[in-house]
Amino acid sequence: MRAAALQYVRKVSGFRAPAAHNQEVFDRAVAEIAEATQRLLDGLEIRGAARV
């Protein structure tokens, strides 16, 4: 999840690696996107799939 979030943040920011003064906001964005993606996947229901 984190690798996908990192790729996304790199793409939209235009930076492969942020400058030191942008590192905190860059890392926070990666973490927030990874968390949002996990919530999305956790919330999806697949029709016909057995519930566990």
N, C-alpha and C positions, 0 to 999 in steps of 0.2 A: 504494500500500500504506500509506504513512504517513498519508494523509488518512483512510482507513478506520480505522486504529488510533487516530488522534486523536479521531475521532468516537466510537469505542467508549469510550475513556478518559474523555472528557467525559460520556458517558451514565452510566457506572457510578459516576463520582466525584461527579456532580452539579454540577461546575464547568465553566463555559465556558472560563475562564482561571484558573489557580491563583494563589493569593497567592504572593508572592516566596519565602516560606519553604517552599513546597511545589513550587516549579518544578522542582527537580532530580528529585524522585521522580516527578512527573507526566511529565516528558520521558523518563525512563528507562522508565517503563511503556509509553509510546507506542513507543519504539524496540524494546523486547522483544516487544511484540505484533506489530509490523510484521515483525520477524524470524521469529517463530513462524508467522505467516500465510504468509510466503514459503516457509518449509520445508514447510508443509502443501501448498501449491500445487505445489511442486517434486516432492513425493513422490507425488502422486496419479497413478494410471494410468487411462487411459481405454480401456476395452475396444474393440477394433476399430481403434484409432488406430495408424497406422504409427509405428514407433520411429525416432528420428533418431539 
